[in-house]
């Protein structure tokens, strides 16, 4: 199929492929929630489910990285505000690290908070110098460590 965009003709190829396993997960967003928290949350960004089943997200209003454990109704704050190891100033939404953990870019410090699949802060890394760009531009990482 060819489509004209502006003055150029672009060829588009459609293929029929089976969806990946991750695409087959169904989520029912209707009805009463199956789990909830007794602790109030101010503002939730999109988040990442870690290998241990807990949910990592950022509360931008409170400027904190949070780990939600629905099975125990616990909400843990990971790291803290600052510029030291395991700390952040302006955390953005977490993305998967391809190994069950997550990367939380810090827009102010130009690096990322690295969280393991068990929900433990492993430190900081992926600086502007290391990746030759902004860590907040990272959309994910595969199991081989390639950034997207």
C-alpha positions as a printed Julia matrix, in Angstrom:
148×3 Matrix{Float64}:
   0.0     0.0    0.0
   1.3     3.48  -0.86
   0.29    6.65   0.98
   1.06   10.2   -0.11
   2.39   12.43   2.67
   3.05   15.94   1.47
   4.78   15.44  -1.87
   6.34   12.08  -1.01
   4.9     8.63  -1.53
   5.53    6.29   1.37
   5.2     2.53   1.04
   3.63    0.78   4.0
   3.84   -2.95   4.48
   1.33   -4.7    6.73
   2.15   -8.14   8.05
   0.03  -10.49  10.05
   1.92  -11.71  13.06
   0.9   -13.38  16.25
   0.87  -11.02  19.22
   3.69  -11.33  21.7
   2.93  -12.96  25.04
   3.14   -9.6   26.84
   0.46   -8.26  24.5
  -1.97  -11.03  25.48
  -2.38   -9.91  29.09
  -5.92   -8.73  29.66
  -6.72   -6.1   32.23
 -10.29   -5.49  33.35
 -10.73   -1.83  34.25
 -14.47   -2.07  34.84
 -16.27   -2.71  38.1
 -14.93   -2.57  41.63
 -11.12   -2.68  42.02
  -9.84   -6.02  43.3
  -7.21   -4.27  45.45
  -6.85   -0.8   46.91
  -4.7     1.15  49.34
  -5.64    2.66  52.66
  -2.78    5.19  52.24
  -3.83    8.18  50.12
  -1.83    8.84  46.94
  -1.69   12.36  45.54
  -0.71   11.92  41.89
   0.16    8.71  40.05
   2.23    8.57  36.87
   2.29    5.54  34.67
   4.32    2.83  36.31
   6.03   -0.52  35.94
   5.21   -3.91  37.41
   8.39   -5.4   38.84
   9.42   -9.07  38.72
   8.12   -9.6   42.26
   4.63   -8.37  41.31
   4.9    -5.0   43.05
   4.14   -1.77  41.22
   6.65    1.1   40.93
   5.44    4.61  40.14
   6.2     8.28  40.78
   4.05   10.69  42.77
   4.94   13.98  41.08
   3.05   16.11  43.6
   4.98   14.63  46.53
   8.18   14.23  44.43
   8.7    10.62  45.46
   9.29    7.21  43.91
   6.81    4.74  45.38
   6.63    0.96  45.51
   3.13   -0.44  45.93
   2.56   -3.91  47.34
  -1.11   -4.73  46.8
  -0.91   -8.03  48.69
   0.03   -6.32  51.98
  -1.51   -2.84  51.49
   1.96   -1.3   51.86
   3.34    1.72  50.1
   7.1     2.26  50.39
   9.03    5.37  49.43
  12.23    4.39  47.59
  15.31    6.56  47.79
  14.83   10.16  48.78
  15.22   13.74  47.66
  18.77   14.88  47.12
  21.74   14.48  44.81
  23.53   11.54  46.43
  23.52    7.86  45.45
  19.96    6.51  45.28
  18.46   10.0   45.5
  16.51   12.16  43.03
  15.23   15.69  42.49
  12.73   15.48  39.62
  11.89   11.81  38.95
   9.97   10.96  35.78
   7.81    7.91  35.14
   9.56    4.54  35.48
  10.28    2.33  32.48
  11.16   -1.35  32.36
  14.82   -2.35  32.41
  14.08   -5.57  30.5
  15.12   -7.76  33.46
  12.15   -7.31  35.8
  13.39   -4.05  37.32
  12.94   -0.41  36.4
  14.71    2.8   35.45
  13.48    6.12  36.84
  15.06    9.05  35.01
  15.83   12.2   36.97
  15.33   15.23  34.78
  17.18   17.62  37.1
  20.26   15.5   37.81
  20.61   14.01  34.31
  20.83   10.41  35.5
  18.53    7.55  36.44
  17.59    5.7   39.61
  18.07    1.95  39.04
  15.59   -0.35  40.8
  15.91   -4.15  40.86
  13.09   -6.61  40.2
  12.85   -7.1   43.97
  12.12   -3.39  44.44
  15.52   -2.45  45.86
  17.34    0.71  44.76
  20.59   -0.48  43.15
  22.02    3.02  42.79
  22.15    5.58  40.04
  23.51    5.47  36.52
  22.74    6.06  32.86
  24.06    9.62  33.04
  23.88   12.05  30.13
  27.53   11.33  29.44
  27.11    7.53  29.52
  24.19    7.42  27.09
  25.03   10.56  25.1
  21.59   12.04  25.71
  18.95   12.67  28.31
  17.94    9.76  30.55
  14.35   11.06  30.49
  14.25   10.19  26.77
  14.64    6.46  27.6
  11.44    4.56  26.81
  12.69    1.15  27.89
  15.54   -1.31  27.88
  15.71   -4.88  26.64
  17.3    -7.83  28.43
  20.58   -7.2   26.57
  20.84   -3.66  27.95
  19.92   -1.83  24.74
  18.13    1.46  25.39
  15.04    2.54  23.44
